Amino acid sequence: MRRMMMAVLLGTVCGGLSATAGAVDLERFLREETFNDMKLSPTGQYLAATVPMGDSTAVAILRRSDMQLVGAFRPQKHNHADTFEWFSDQRLVIGLAKKFGRLDAPQATGELYGINADGQDGELLVGYRKGSMASGNHAETRQAWGIAADLMDAAPVGDSTALIEVSLFSTKASSQVERMDVLTGKRTLVVRSPIPRATFRADAQGEVRFATGFADDRVRHAYYREAGSEWREISEATTYGRTQVPIGFSAEGQPYLLVEQPEGPDAIVAWDPKTDARRTVLRDAVVDPGRIIYQPGTRIPVGALFFGDTPHTRFFDEGSSTARLYRSLEAALKSPLFITSSTRDGGLVLVRTWSGRNPGDFYLYDTVKKHASLLTSRSHWIDAETTAHVQPVSLKARDGLPLHGYLTVPHGKEPKRLPLVVLPHGGPFGVFDDGSYERETQLLADAGYAVLQINFRGSSNYGFAHTTAGKRQWGGTMQDDVTDATRWAIEQGIADRDRVCLYGASYGAYAAMMGAIREPGLYRCAAGYVGVYDLAMMYNRGDTGDSKTGRAYLREWVGPEQDLAPRSVIARAADIKVPVFLAAGGEDERAPIAHTRRLEAALKKAGTPVEALYYKTEGHGFYTPAHQREYYTRLLAFLSRSLGGRTATPSTAAATP
């Protein structure tokens, strides 16, 4: 009942499509989730939740006693409530971000917005639009105001003030920590950073002790200070061969660092500032720490959540109260879980559960009464009992590199001789598939396809060496990993060798086309969504190469501009001999529409069957519901012609060329 009540409260109930017999019900997969994330206020009187609203993300404030909506904040188009933190039961601070397409990663705008629990006294406390809230060129306006601010991660929280990280653009991107009044926005200086573009870490008393950031050498430097002392550098990658990032302090003041290792996954270590000694307190055999677990009611790190073959938690001390709490909840809820927040006294904790078959549920647990109650679900219309099964897979690449990924199998089917869609992720660096519920893979499975996702080299989560093995390997060994995973699925009898297609978005679209180029006969079709197909174009078109830092990144990770033509899809379009489907948006700043238009023209010139869908008003991933329905209707129809799966109810939306 509460699940339905939440949907009605926030106006997210949508009418279903009148699907024809045997057709995929797109509405079930394209409908926005009710909530993204949720946090308790300090005494538990209220809950704040981020609410996806298509091209923006709002915040809803709910009274916990009856789950009634009492306040809300919705930013303008392309703006998103990205972070949020309670400072008292009456005051919430929201960090804003922008993105111009569904697949974009939110980019923090450096703005902090304060709002009361009842939705009153909302005010931009700090940021480039403070005083004007004017639209216009984002970079120029922010430069004019000269400041960007973010809440300090895991900083101690008070009732009326916040520690914030501030970048001052007028002084070569120098950074400092300030204390901000969360009601008025008034700020006072706490400490300046020894390095540009820094992030900071404070101890339990609110004393800023760490600063980390990148200098012109593109190396992450870390600095430490005792209370009231000067900064001193404690590490740099050129010395230790790996990055070390502070994550917090023990109750006794022991600093903890997250440290990259030369081989294998990252480790959490205890660091002694006096002797520089390091002691490993937590390390998984396969994957990096995914999220740090803090003791409820504090900012003391005590463990980590790992996104491995199955998500799992581990603790510095398995006998600690937090470890026992997690083990009790995991046993009762029979699901991976993470405590998103708690009351300051730790009496109530808010728990999120999820799986590959379930987008997630939120539970409230009373640590005194030992009682858990379901609050709401992220997508109450999804029945986890009838969704596709997601199972981990592992194999070795041709050069022996271990690879991990996930296979999604249609509900009620055995993984035997199924039509297969191979789905390489976007990014490609700093991104990975984690086996959580994904509406796109579930949609494809509902159409009858097994879906294979592999974390090829270059993906994050499997250690420094696995990620850096992907440097300058677009079209090279990263592509080999996708091929090896495909052949593995065929050899295992999972896939019907005559019914395999490649499909991906952004970098995944590049990999889909390059797979068709390099492996003639292996794939029956290829589909690319908002893809990058001309690698040299990234240097002069799009947001990646529009800065000195971006161009340095491209040289290091993709390759020098003059070397990229042989690895560009456009240069080898004539080698694609299978049907192709393309889609792109006219406002895409990450993968400009010119990539897709040029590839379409090259394929037509070569005589390759190609169809394309364009929307002038969309960015890096389509927001508009009608456009999404048209896109997936066309995609399923395209795949069906090669693989024989189900199609969707035809959309009435029309593409705008």
C-alpha positions as CSV (number, residue, x, y, z in Angstrom):
1,M,0.0,0.0,0.0
2,R,2.8,2.4,0.9
3,R,4.5,1.7,-2.4
4,M,1.4,2.9,-4.3
5,M,0.9,5.8,-2.0
6,M,4.4,7.1,-2.8
7,A,3.7,6.9,-6.5
8,V,0.4,8.8,-6.2
9,L,2.0,11.4,-3.9
10,L,4.7,12.3,-6.3
11,G,2.6,12.2,-9.5
12,T,4.6,9.4,-11.1
13,V,1.8,7.0,-11.9
14,C,1.6,6.7,-15.7
15,G,-0.9,5.0,-17.9
16,G,0.3,1.7,-19.5
17,L,0.6,1.2,-23.2
18,S,-2.1,-0.9,-24.8
19,A,0.4,-3.6,-25.9
20,T,-0.6,-6.1,-28.5
21,A,-0.3,-9.8,-27.8
22,G,3.3,-10.9,-27.6
23,A,4.7,-7.3,-27.7
24,V,7.2,-5.9,-25.2
25,D,5.5,-3.5,-22.8
26,L,8.0,-0.6,-23.1
27,E,6.2,1.5,-20.4
28,R,7.2,-1.0,-17.7
29,F,10.9,-0.4,-18.5
30,L,10.9,3.3,-19.5
31,R,8.9,4.6,-16.6
32,E,10.9,6.8,-14.2
33,E,11.8,5.3,-10.8
34,T,9.9,6.8,-7.9
35,F,13.1,7.6,-6.0
36,N,16.9,7.4,-6.5
37,D,18.2,7.9,-3.0
38,M,16.8,8.6,0.4
39,K,18.1,9.9,3.8
40,L,16.8,10.3,7.3
41,S,16.8,13.7,9.1
42,P,18.9,13.8,12.3
43,T,16.1,12.8,14.6
44,G,14.2,10.7,12.0
45,Q,11.3,13.1,11.8
46,Y,11.6,13.5,8.1
47,L,13.0,11.7,5.0
48,A,14.5,13.4,2.0
49,A,14.6,11.6,-1.4
50,T,15.8,12.5,-4.8
51,V,13.2,12.0,-7.5
52,P,14.0,11.6,-11.2
53,M,11.8,13.9,-13.3
54,G,13.2,13.2,-16.8
55,D,15.5,16.0,-17.6
56,S,15.9,17.1,-14.0
57,T,16.1,15.5,-10.5
58,A,14.0,16.9,-7.7
59,V,14.0,16.5,-4.0
60,A,10.9,15.4,-2.0
61,I,10.7,15.8,1.7
62,L,8.4,13.4,3.5
63,R,7.1,13.3,7.1
64,R,8.1,9.9,8.4
65,S,5.1,9.4,10.7
66,D,2.6,9.3,7.8
67,M,4.8,9.5,4.7
68,Q,3.1,12.6,3.5
69,L,4.9,15.0,1.2
70,V,5.6,18.2,3.2
71,G,8.2,20.0,1.0
72,A,9.8,19.8,-2.4
73,F,12.5,21.3,-4.6
74,R,12.7,20.9,-8.4
75,P,15.5,22.6,-10.3
76,Q,15.2,23.9,-13.9
77,K,15.7,21.8,-17.0
78,H,19.1,19.9,-17.2
79,N,19.7,20.6,-13.5
80,H,19.8,17.8,-11.0
81,A,19.8,17.5,-7.2
82,D,23.1,15.4,-7.1
83,T,24.0,15.4,-3.4
84,F,22.0,16.3,-0.3
85,E,22.6,16.4,3.4
86,W,20.4,17.1,6.5
87,F,21.9,19.6,9.0
88,S,18.9,19.7,11.3
89,D,15.4,18.4,11.2
90,Q,14.4,21.7,9.6
91,R,17.3,22.3,7.1
92,L,18.5,20.4,4.1
93,V,21.4,21.5,1.8
94,I,21.4,20.2,-1.8
95,G,24.4,20.1,-4.2
96,L,23.4,20.8,-7.8
97,A,24.8,19.3,-11.0
98,K,24.1,19.5,-14.8
99,K,23.8,17.0,-17.5
100,F,22.4,17.3,-21.0
101,G,21.5,13.7,-21.8
102,R,20.2,10.6,-19.9
103,L,23.6,8.8,-20.3
104,D,25.7,11.8,-19.2
105,A,27.4,11.7,-15.8
106,P,26.2,14.7,-13.7
107,Q,28.8,17.5,-13.6
108,A,28.7,19.4,-10.3
109,T,27.9,23.1,-10.9
110,G,29.5,24.2,-7.7
111,E,26.1,25.4,-6.3
112,L,24.6,24.7,-2.9
113,Y,20.9,25.2,-2.3
114,G,19.3,25.4,1.1
115,I,15.7,24.5,1.9
116,N,13.5,24.0,5.0
117,A,11.7,20.7,5.6
118,D,8.4,22.4,4.8
119,G,9.8,23.6,1.4
120,Q,10.0,27.2,2.6
121,D,13.0,29.6,2.6
122,G,14.6,27.9,-0.3
123,E,17.7,29.9,-1.3
124,L,20.9,29.4,-3.4
125,L,23.5,29.7,-0.7
126,V,26.6,29.7,-2.8
127,G,27.4,29.4,-6.5
128,Y,27.7,31.1,-9.8
129,R,24.0,32.0,-10.2
130,K,23.7,33.4,-6.7
131,G,22.1,36.9,-6.8
132,S,21.0,36.5,-10.4
133,M,19.9,32.9,-11.0
134,A,20.4,33.9,-14.6
135,S,20.6,31.5,-17.5
136,G,23.3,31.7,-20.1
137,N,26.7,30.3,-20.8
138,H,27.6,28.1,-17.8
139,A,31.4,28.5,-17.9
140,E,31.4,32.2,-18.5
141,T,28.9,33.0,-15.8
142,R,30.6,30.8,-13.2
143,Q,33.9,32.4,-14.1
144,A,32.4,35.8,-13.6
145,W,31.2,34.9,-10.1
146,G,34.5,33.1,-9.5
147,I,33.5,30.4,-7.2
148,A,32.3,26.8,-7.0
149,A,31.5,24.9,-3.8
150,D,30.7,21.4,-2.7
151,L,29.8,19.9,0.7
152,M,32.8,18.2,2.2
153,D,32.5,14.4,1.8
154,A,31.9,12.7,5.2
155,A,32.5,16.0,7.1
156,P,31.0,16.2,10.6
157,V,27.5,17.7,10.4
158,G,26.2,20.4,12.7
159,D,22.8,22.0,13.1
160,S,23.6,25.4,11.5
161,T,27.0,25.3,9.7
162,A,28.6,23.1,7.0
163,L,32.1,22.6,6.0
164,I,32.4,23.2,2.2
165,E,35.1,22.9,-0.4
166,V,35.5,26.1,-2.4
167,S,37.4,26.6,-5.6
168,L,38.3,30.2,-6.5
169,F,38.7,30.5,-10.2
170,S,40.2,34.0,-10.0
171,T,43.4,32.5,-8.4
172,K,44.2,29.7,-10.8
173,A,41.7,27.2,-9.4
174,S,43.1,27.4,-5.8
175,S,40.9,25.6,-3.2
176,Q,40.0,26.2,0.4
177,V,37.7,25.0,3.1
178,E,35.1,27.4,4.4
179,R,32.4,27.1,7.1
180,M,29.0,28.1,5.8
181,D,25.9,29.1,7.6
182,V,23.2,26.8,6.1
183,L,20.5,29.4,6.7
184,T,22.1,32.5,5.4
185,G,25.0,31.3,3.2
186,K,27.5,33.4,5.1
187,R,31.0,31.9,4.8
188,T,34.2,32.2,6.8
189,L,37.6,30.8,5.8
190,V,38.9,27.7,7.6
191,V,42.0,26.7,5.7
192,R,43.6,27.0,2.3
193,S,44.8,24.1,0.2
194,P,48.4,23.6,-0.8
195,I,47.3,22.3,-4.2
196,P,44.7,23.3,-6.9
197,R,41.4,21.6,-7.4
198,A,41.6,19.9,-4.0
199,T,39.2,17.7,-2.0
200,F,39.5,17.6,1.8
201,R,38.9,15.3,4.7
202,A,38.2,16.3,8.3
203,D,38.5,14.4,11.5
204,A,35.6,13.7,13.9
205,Q,36.1,17.1,15.6
206,G,35.8,18.9,12.3
207,E,39.5,19.7,12.0
208,V,40.6,19.6,8.3
209,R,43.5,17.2,8.1
210,F,43.8,16.0,4.5
211,A,43.9,17.7,1.1
212,T,44.3,15.8,-2.2
213,G,44.3,17.1,-5.7
214,F,46.0,17.1,-9.2
215,A,48.8,19.5,-10.1
216,D,49.9,20.3,-13.7
217,D,51.7,16.9,-13.7
218,R,48.3,15.1,-13.7
219,V,49.5,13.2,-10.6
220,R,47.2,13.1,-7.5
221,H,49.1,14.6,-4.6
222,A,48.1,14.1,-0.9
223,Y,48.8,16.4,2.0
224,Y,48.4,16.0,5.7
225,R,48.4,18.5,8.6
226,E,48.1,18.1,12.4
227,A,45.6,20.4,14.0
228,G,46.8,24.0,13.5
229,S,50.0,22.9,11.7
230,E,51.3,23.4,8.2
231,W,50.6,21.1,5.3
232,R,53.1,18.4,4.4
233,E,53.0,16.1,1.5
234,I,52.6,12.4,2.4
235,S,52.5,10.7,-0.9
236,E,52.4,11.0,-4.6
237,A,52.0,8.4,-7.3
238,T,55.5,9.0,-8.7
239,T,56.9,7.9,-5.3
240,Y,54.7,5.0,-4.3
241,G,53.5,4.0,-7.8
242,R,49.9,4.4,-6.8
243,T,47.2,6.8,-5.6
244,Q,46.4,7.1,-1.9
245,V,43.1,8.8,-0.9
246,P,42.0,9.5,2.7
247,I,38.6,8.1,3.6
248,G,38.4,9.1,7.3
249,F,39.6,8.5,10.9
250,S,38.9,5.9,13.5
251,A,37.4,6.8,16.9
252,E,40.9,7.1,18.2
253,G,42.1,9.3,15.4
254,Q,43.8,6.7,13.2
255,P,43.7,7.9,9.6
256,Y,42.6,5.4,6.9
257,L,43.6,5.6,3.2
258,L,42.3,3.9,0.1
259,V,45.4,2.8,-1.8
260,E,45.8,1.6,-5.3
261,Q,48.0,-1.5,-5.6
262,P,50.5,-2.3,-8.4
263,E,48.6,-5.5,-9.1
264,G,45.1,-6.5,-8.0
265,P,42.3,-4.5,-6.3
266,D,42.7,-1.4,-4.1
267,A,43.2,-1.8,-0.4
268,I,42.1,0.2,2.7
269,V,45.1,0.8,4.9
270,A,45.7,2.3,8.3
271,W,48.4,5.0,8.1
272,D,50.6,6.2,10.9
273,P,51.4,10.0,10.3
274,K,54.5,9.8,12.6
275,T,56.2,6.8,11.0
276,D,54.6,6.7,7.6
277,A,53.8,3.0,8.3
278,R,50.9,1.4,6.5
279,R,48.9,-1.6,7.6
280,T,46.2,-3.2,5.3
281,V,42.9,-3.5,7.2
282,L,40.7,-4.5,4.3
283,R,41.2,-5.9,0.8
284,D,39.1,-8.1,-1.5
285,A,40.7,-10.7,-3.7
286,V,39.0,-9.5,-6.9
287,V,37.3,-6.1,-6.7
288,D,38.0,-2.6,-5.3
289,P,36.0,-1.2,-2.3
290,G,32.9,0.3,-3.9
291,R,31.4,2.3,-1.1
292,I,32.8,3.1,2.4
293,I,30.6,2.0,5.3
294,Y,30.5,4.3,8.3
295,Q,29.4,3.5,11.8
296,P,25.7,4.7,12.0
297,G,25.4,8.1,13.6
298,T,29.1,8.9,12.9
299,R,31.6,9.6,10.1
300,I,33.9,6.8,11.3
301,P,34.8,4.3,8.5
302,V,34.4,0.7,9.6
303,G,34.1,-1.3,6.4
304,A,33.2,-1.3,2.7
305,L,30.7,-2.6,0.2
306,F,32.2,-4.5,-2.7
307,F,30.5,-4.9,-6.1
308,G,31.9,-8.3,-7.0
309,D,30.2,-11.3,-8.6
310,T,27.6,-10.7,-5.9
311,P,27.7,-7.5,-3.8
312,H,29.1,-8.1,-0.3
313,T,30.2,-6.2,2.7
314,R,33.4,-6.6,4.7
315,F,34.5,-4.9,7.9
316,F,37.8,-3.9,9.6
317,D,36.5,-5.8,12.7
318,E,33.9,-8.5,12.0
319,G,32.9,-8.4,15.6
320,S,32.1,-4.7,15.6
321,S,28.5,-3.5,16.3
322,T,28.2,-2.3,12.7
323,A,29.3,-5.6,11.3
324,R,26.8,-7.5,13.5
325,L,24.1,-5.0,12.4
326,Y,24.8,-5.6,8.7
327,R,25.0,-9.4,9.2
328,S,21.6,-9.4,11.0
329,L,20.0,-7.3,8.3
330,E,21.5,-9.3,5.4
331,A,20.1,-12.5,7.0
332,A,16.7,-11.1,7.6
333,L,16.2,-9.3,4.2
334,K,18.1,-11.9,2.2
335,S,19.5,-9.3,-0.1
336,P,22.6,-7.1,-0.7
337,L,22.1,-3.9,1.3
338,F,23.6,-0.6,2.3
339,I,22.7,1.8,5.1
340,T,22.2,5.1,3.4
341,S,21.8,7.2,6.6
342,S,20.8,7.1,10.2
343,T,19.6,9.3,13.0
344,R,22.5,10.9,14.9
345,D,22.0,8.7,17.8
346,G,22.1,5.6,15.6
347,G,18.7,4.5,16.8
348,L,17.1,4.4,13.4
349,V,18.9,3.4,10.2
350,L,17.6,3.6,6.6
351,V,18.5,0.6,4.5
352,R,18.5,0.2,0.8
353,T,18.3,-3.3,-0.8
354,W,18.7,-4.3,-4.4
355,S,19.6,-7.1,-6.8
356,G,19.9,-7.8,-10.5
357,R,16.2,-8.5,-10.6
358,N,15.0,-5.7,-8.3
359,P,15.7,-1.9,-8.6
360,G,15.6,-1.6,-4.9
361,D,13.6,-1.2,-1.7
362,F,14.0,1.1,1.3
363,Y,13.6,-0.3,4.8
364,L,13.6,1.5,8.2
365,Y,15.2,-0.5,11.0
366,D,14.9,0.3,14.7
367,T,18.2,-0.7,16.2
368,V,16.6,-0.7,19.7
369,K,13.4,-2.7,19.0
370,K,15.2,-4.8,16.3
371,H,12.4,-4.3,13.9
372,A,12.5,-3.5,10.1
373,S,9.6,-2.1,8.1
374,L,9.3,-1.5,4.4
375,L,9.0,2.2,3.5
376,T,8.8,2.2,-0.2
377,S,10.3,0.8,-3.4
378,R,12.3,2.6,-6.1
379,S,10.0,1.0,-8.8
380,H,7.0,-0.6,-7.1
381,W,5.5,-1.8,-10.5
382,I,8.5,-4.2,-11.0
383,D,7.8,-7.7,-9.8
384,A,11.2,-9.3,-9.0
385,E,9.8,-12.7,-9.2
386,T,9.1,-12.3,-13.0
387,T,12.2,-10.3,-14.1
388,A,15.1,-11.7,-15.9
389,H,17.8,-13.6,-14.0
390,V,21.2,-11.9,-13.8
391,Q,24.1,-14.2,-13.1
392,P,27.9,-13.5,-12.8
393,V,30.3,-14.9,-15.4
394,S,34.1,-15.1,-15.5
395,L,36.5,-16.1,-18.2
396,K,40.0,-15.4,-19.4
397,A,41.0,-13.2,-22.3
398,R,43.3,-14.6,-25.0
399,D,46.3,-13.2,-23.2
400,G,45.3,-14.7,-19.8
401,L,43.7,-11.6,-18.3
402,P,40.8,-12.5,-16.0
403,L,37.5,-11.0,-17.1
404,H,34.3,-10.7,-15.1
405,G,30.8,-9.7,-16.2
406,Y,27.2,-10.6,-16.1
407,L,24.7,-12.6,-18.1
408,T,21.0,-11.7,-18.1
409,V,18.8,-14.6,-19.1
410,P,15.1,-14.2,-20.0
411,H,12.7,-15.2,-17.2
412,G,11.8,-18.9,-17.4
413,K,14.6,-19.7,-19.9
414,E,17.7,-21.8,-19.6
415,P,20.9,-20.2,-20.8
416,K,21.1,-22.6,-23.8
417,R,21.4,-21.6,-27.4
418,L,19.7,-18.3,-26.9
419,P,19.8,-15.3,-29.2
420,L,22.5,-13.1,-27.7
421,V,23.0,-9.3,-27.5
422,V,26.5,-8.4,-26.4
423,L,26.4,-5.1,-24.6
424,P,29.7,-3.3,-23.9
425,H,29.4,-0.4,-21.5
426,G,30.2,3.2,-22.2
427,G,32.9,5.3,-20.7
428,P,35.0,3.3,-21.1
429,F,37.5,4.2,-18.3
430,G,36.3,4.6,-14.7
431,V,33.0,2.7,-15.5
432,F,32.0,-0.9,-14.9
433,D,28.9,-3.1,-15.0
434,D,28.0,-4.3,-11.5
435,G,25.1,-6.7,-12.0
436,S,22.5,-4.4,-10.6
437,Y,19.0,-4.1,-12.1
438,E,19.2,-2.2,-15.4
439,R,16.1,-1.4,-17.3
440,E,17.8,-1.8,-20.7
441,T,19.1,-5.3,-20.1
442,Q,15.8,-6.3,-18.6
443,L,14.0,-4.8,-21.7
444,L,16.2,-6.8,-24.0
445,A,15.7,-10.0,-22.0
446,D,11.9,-9.4,-22.1
447,A,12.2,-9.4,-25.9
448,G,13.8,-12.9,-25.6
449,Y,17.5,-12.2,-25.7
450,A,20.3,-13.2,-23.4
451,V,22.4,-10.2,-22.7
452,L,26.2,-10.4,-22.0
453,Q,28.1,-7.5,-20.3
454,I,31.8,-7.9,-19.8
455,N,34.1,-5.6,-17.8
456,F,36.8,-5.5,-20.5
457,R,40.3,-4.1,-19.6
458,G,39.9,-0.3,-19.0
459,S,36.9,-0.9,-16.8
460,S,37.2,0.2,-13.2
461,N,36.5,-1.9,-10.1
462,Y,39.2,-4.5,-10.7
463,G,42.3,-2.6,-9.7
464,F,44.7,-0.1,-11.1
465,A,46.4,-2.6,-13.5
466,H,43.1,-3.7,-15.0
467,T,42.1,-0.1,-15.7
468,T,45.4,1.1,-17.1
469,A,45.6,-2.0,-19.3
470,G,43.0,-0.3,-21.5
471,K,45.2,2.8,-22.2
472,R,45.3,3.5,-25.9
473,Q,43.4,0.2,-26.6
474,W,40.3,1.5,-28.3
475,G,39.9,-1.0,-31.1
476,G,42.7,-3.1,-29.7
477,T,42.9,-5.4,-26.7
478,M,39.7,-3.8,-25.2
479,Q,37.9,-5.0,-28.3
480,D,39.6,-8.4,-28.1
481,D,38.1,-8.8,-24.6
482,V,34.6,-8.2,-26.0
483,T,35.3,-10.7,-28.8
484,D,36.7,-13.3,-26.4
485,A,33.6,-13.0,-24.2
486,T,31.3,-13.5,-27.2
487,R,33.2,-16.6,-28.3
488,W,33.1,-17.9,-24.7
489,A,29.3,-17.6,-24.6
490,I,29.0,-19.5,-27.9
491,E,31.5,-22.2,-26.7
492,Q,29.6,-22.6,-23.4
493,G,26.4,-23.3,-25.4
494,I,24.7,-20.1,-24.0
495,A,24.4,-18.4,-27.3
496,D,23.2,-19.6,-30.7
497,R,26.2,-18.8,-32.9
498,D,24.0,-17.8,-35.7
499,R,22.0,-15.2,-33.7
500,V,24.5,-12.8,-32.0
501,C,24.4,-9.0,-32.3
502,L,26.4,-6.2,-30.7
503,Y,24.8,-3.1,-29.2
504,G,26.1,-0.3,-27.1
505,A,26.0,3.4,-26.3
506,S,28.8,6.0,-26.3
507,Y,32.0,4.0,-26.2
508,G,29.8,0.9,-26.3
509,A,28.5,2.1,-29.7
510,Y,32.1,2.4,-30.9
511,A,32.8,-1.1,-29.7
512,A,29.7,-2.4,-31.4
513,M,30.8,-1.1,-34.8
514,M,34.4,-2.0,-34.3
515,G,33.3,-5.6,-33.4
516,A,31.5,-5.8,-36.7
517,I,34.6,-4.5,-38.5
518,R,37.1,-6.8,-36.9
519,E,35.1,-10.0,-36.6
520,P,33.2,-10.6,-39.9
521,G,30.9,-13.5,-39.5
522,L,30.7,-13.4,-35.7
523,Y,27.9,-10.9,-35.4
524,R,24.7,-10.6,-37.4
525,C,24.0,-6.9,-36.7
526,A,25.3,-3.9,-34.9
527,A,23.5,-1.0,-33.2
528,G,25.0,2.2,-31.8
529,Y,23.4,4.8,-29.6
530,V,25.0,8.3,-29.2
531,G,28.3,6.8,-30.3
532,V,31.8,8.1,-30.9
533,Y,33.0,6.9,-34.3
534,D,35.7,9.3,-35.4
535,L,38.4,9.3,-32.7
536,A,40.3,12.3,-34.0
537,M,37.1,14.4,-33.9
538,M,37.1,14.1,-30.1
539,Y,40.0,16.6,-30.1
540,N,38.1,19.3,-31.8
541,R,34.3,18.5,-31.4
542,G,32.6,17.8,-28.1
543,D,33.3,18.5,-24.4
544,T,36.1,16.0,-23.9
545,G,38.7,17.9,-26.0
546,D,37.5,21.5,-25.3
547,S,40.1,22.1,-22.6
548,K,43.8,21.6,-22.0
549,T,43.1,19.0,-19.3
550,G,40.7,17.1,-21.7
551,R,43.2,17.0,-24.5
552,A,45.8,15.7,-22.1
553,Y,43.4,13.0,-21.0
554,L,42.8,12.0,-24.7
555,R,46.5,11.8,-25.5
556,E,47.1,9.6,-22.4
557,W,44.1,7.3,-22.6
558,V,43.0,7.3,-26.2
559,G,46.1,8.3,-28.2
560,P,47.7,11.2,-30.1
561,E,45.3,12.8,-32.6
562,Q,47.6,11.9,-35.6
563,D,47.5,8.1,-34.6
564,L,43.7,7.7,-34.4
565,A,42.5,7.4,-38.0
566,P,43.2,3.6,-38.3
567,R,41.2,2.9,-35.1
568,S,38.3,5.1,-36.1
569,V,35.1,3.4,-37.2
570,I,34.5,5.9,-40.0
571,A,37.8,5.1,-41.6
572,R,36.8,1.4,-41.8
573,A,33.1,1.7,-42.4
574,A,33.3,-0.2,-45.7
575,D,34.4,-3.3,-43.7
576,I,31.0,-3.4,-41.9
577,K,28.9,-6.0,-43.8
578,V,26.0,-6.5,-41.4
579,P,22.9,-4.3,-40.9
580,V,23.4,-1.3,-38.7
581,F,21.1,0.9,-36.6
582,L,22.2,4.3,-35.3
583,A,20.7,6.9,-33.1
584,A,21.9,10.3,-31.9
585,G,20.9,13.7,-30.5
586,G,21.5,17.1,-31.9
587,E,22.4,18.6,-28.4
588,D,25.0,15.9,-27.5
589,E,28.1,17.5,-26.2
590,R,29.9,14.3,-25.4
591,A,29.4,12.5,-28.7
592,P,28.3,15.2,-31.2
593,I,25.7,14.1,-33.8
594,A,28.3,14.6,-36.5
595,H,29.9,11.3,-35.5
596,T,26.7,9.4,-36.4
597,R,25.8,11.4,-39.5
598,R,29.2,10.8,-41.0
599,L,29.1,7.1,-40.2
600,E,25.6,6.8,-41.7
601,A,26.9,8.5,-44.9
602,A,29.9,6.3,-45.1
603,L,27.8,3.1,-44.6
604,K,25.4,4.2,-47.3
605,K,28.3,4.9,-49.7
606,A,29.6,1.4,-49.0
607,G,26.2,-0.2,-49.6
608,T,25.8,-1.4,-46.1
609,P,22.1,-1.6,-44.9
610,V,21.7,1.2,-42.3
611,E,18.9,3.0,-40.6
612,A,19.2,6.0,-38.3
613,L,17.1,8.0,-35.8
614,Y,17.9,11.6,-34.9
615,Y,16.3,14.1,-32.5
616,K,17.6,17.6,-32.7
617,T,16.6,18.4,-29.1
618,E,18.2,15.4,-27.4
619,G,21.6,15.1,-25.8
620,H,23.8,12.2,-24.8
621,G,20.9,9.8,-24.3
622,F,17.2,10.7,-24.9
623,Y,15.1,12.2,-22.2
624,T,11.7,12.8,-23.8
625,P,9.4,9.8,-23.1
626,A,8.0,9.7,-26.7
627,H,11.5,9.8,-28.1
628,Q,12.6,6.9,-25.8
629,R,9.6,4.9,-26.9
630,E,10.3,5.5,-30.5
631,Y,14.0,4.6,-30.1
632,Y,13.4,1.3,-28.3
633,T,10.6,0.4,-30.7
634,R,13.0,0.9,-33.6
635,L,15.8,-0.9,-31.8
636,L,13.7,-4.0,-31.0
637,A,12.4,-4.1,-34.5
638,F,15.9,-3.9,-35.8
639,L,17.2,-6.7,-33.6
640,S,14.2,-8.9,-34.3
641,R,15.0,-8.9,-38.0
642,S,18.4,-10.5,-37.3
643,L,17.8,-12.4,-34.0
644,G,14.0,-13.2,-34.1
645,G,13.1,-11.6,-30.8
646,R,9.9,-9.9,-29.8
647,T,9.1,-6.3,-30.9
648,A,7.3,-3.5,-29.1
649,T,4.0,-1.8,-29.6
650,P,4.6,0.7,-32.4
651,S,5.1,4.3,-31.2
652,T,3.3,7.2,-32.7
653,A,6.4,9.4,-32.2
654,A,8.1,10.7,-35.4
655,A,11.8,11.4,-35.7
656,T,12.8,15.0,-36.4
657,P,15.7,15.0,-38.9
